[in-house]
Amino acid sequence: MPAGTAQVIDACVLLNAWNQACVDVSPDIGAVGGGDLGSCIAAAGPFTAESYLAYARCLGTVPCDDFAARLSCLTQLQLSAPDTANAACVLLTDYSAACGLSLGGGTVDACVRLFARFTAESLDAYVGCLEALACDATSAQVECGVLLRLQ
């Protein structure tokens, strides 16, 4: 069993239990990694196994209707390879600010967290595509979004 596999599976058990317990209270927004076991394991990809388990444990202590506490638990998640998205996210946040948009979460850190699950090459292509379009191109995110590829 690869290192961290047991932690990811343990986290998925906890996350799925939380999602099931909270489905009636907060049906629209589940936990990161919620759903079936396969989806949960796939969602763990960008994060360290330790932080994924810490997130699941944190969420297990949070009431279903406490949105602020749920967001606080997200800070437990640590990217396993944040450097792969950093350069592209600097460009994306600069482009977004210059255009008065809110792409990529507004900060480099938020952008890295959002886009770490995509390959570096596809993220570079996405950002390059956006930069090549006018700021007011309404379909830019859709046109360029097709370039993103999951790791």
C-alpha positions in Angstrom: 0.0 0.0 0.0 1.5 3.4 -1.0 2.4 5.8 1.7 -0.6 7.8 2.9 -3.2 5.5 1.3 -4.5 4.5 4.7 -4.8 8.1 5.8 -6.7 9.0 2.6 -9.1 6.1 3.1 -9.6 7.0 6.8 -10.3 10.6 5.7 -12.8 9.5 3.1 -14.7 7.4 5.6 -14.9 10.5 7.9 -15.9 12.8 5.1 -18.6 10.6 3.7 -20.0 10.1 7.2 -20.1 13.9 7.7 -21.7 14.5 4.3 -24.4 11.9 5.0 -25.1 13.3 8.5 -25.3 16.8 7.0 -27.1 16.2 3.7 -30.5 17.5 5.1 -29.0 20.5 6.9 -26.6 21.7 4.1 -27.5 19.8 0.9 -25.9 22.3 -1.5 -22.3 22.4 -0.1 -20.7 19.2 0.9 -17.2 18.5 2.2 -14.2 18.5 -0.1 -13.9 14.9 -1.2 -17.6 14.1 -0.4 -19.5 11.6 -2.4 -18.5 8.0 -3.1 -15.2 6.5 -2.0 -13.6 6.7 -5.5 -14.5 10.4 -5.9 -13.2 11.1 -2.4 -9.9 9.4 -3.1 -9.6 11.3 -6.4 -10.3 14.6 -4.6 -7.4 13.9 -2.3 -4.9 14.1 -5.2 -3.6 17.6 -4.8 -3.3 17.4 -1.0 -1.0 15.7 1.4 -2.5 12.6 3.0 -1.8 14.0 6.4 -3.6 17.3 5.7 -6.6 15.5 4.1 -7.0 13.4 7.2 -6.6 16.5 9.4 -9.3 18.3 7.4 -11.7 15.4 7.7 -11.1 15.2 11.5 -11.7 19.0 11.8 -14.9 18.8 9.8 -16.1 16.0 12.1 -16.1 18.4 15.0 -18.1 21.1 13.1 -21.9 21.4 13.2 -23.5 21.0 9.8 -24.9 24.5 9.7 -21.7 26.3 10.8 -20.4 27.5 7.5 -17.6 29.6 9.0 -16.2 26.6 10.9 -16.4 24.5 7.8 -14.3 27.1 5.9 -11.9 27.2 8.8 -11.3 23.5 8.4 -10.2 24.1 4.8 -7.1 25.7 6.1 -6.0 22.2 7.2 -5.5 21.2 3.6 -2.0 21.5 2.4 -1.0 21.1 -1.3 1.4 18.3 -2.0 3.1 20.2 -4.9 2.1 23.9 -4.7 5.0 25.1 -6.8 3.5 23.6 -10.0 0.8 26.2 -10.1 2.5 29.2 -8.5 4.0 30.9 -11.6 0.8 30.6 -13.6 -1.3 31.9 -10.6 0.9 35.0 -10.3 0.1 35.7 -14.0 -3.5 34.9 -13.6 -4.0 37.1 -10.5 -2.2 40.0 -12.2 -4.3 39.6 -15.4 -7.4 39.4 -13.2 -6.6 42.5 -11.3 -5.7 44.5 -14.4 -9.0 43.5 -16.0 -11.0 44.2 -12.8 -12.0 40.5 -12.7 -12.0 38.0 -9.9 -10.4 35.0 -11.5 -8.5 32.4 -9.6 -9.8 33.4 -6.2 -8.2 36.9 -6.1 -4.9 35.9 -4.5 -2.0 33.7 -5.6 -2.5 31.5 -2.6 -6.2 31.0 -3.3 -5.4 30.4 -7.0 -2.8 27.8 -6.2 -5.4 26.0 -4.0 -8.0 26.1 -6.8 -5.7 25.1 -9.7 -3.2 22.7 -8.1 -5.3 19.7 -9.3 -4.5 20.6 -12.9 -1.3 19.8 -14.8 1.2 22.7 -15.0 1.1 22.6 -18.7 -2.6 22.9 -19.0 -2.7 25.7 -16.4 -0.1 27.6 -18.4 -2.1 27.1 -21.5 -5.3 28.3 -19.7 -3.6 31.4 -18.4 -2.0 32.1 -21.8 -5.4 31.7 -23.5 -7.0 34.2 -21.1 -4.2 36.7 -21.5 -4.6 36.6 -25.3 -8.2 37.6 -25.1 -9.6 41.0 -24.3 -10.6 41.7 -20.7 -14.2 42.0 -21.7 -14.4 38.7 -23.5 -17.5 37.2 -21.8 -16.8 33.7 -22.9 -13.1 33.7 -22.1 -13.3 31.4 -19.1 -15.4 28.9 -21.1 -13.2 29.0 -24.2 -10.0 28.7 -22.2 -11.3 26.4 -19.5 -11.4 23.5 -22.0 -7.6 23.6 -21.9 -7.4 22.6 -18.2 -6.5 18.9 -17.6 -6.6 17.1 -14.3 -3.4 15.6 -13.0 
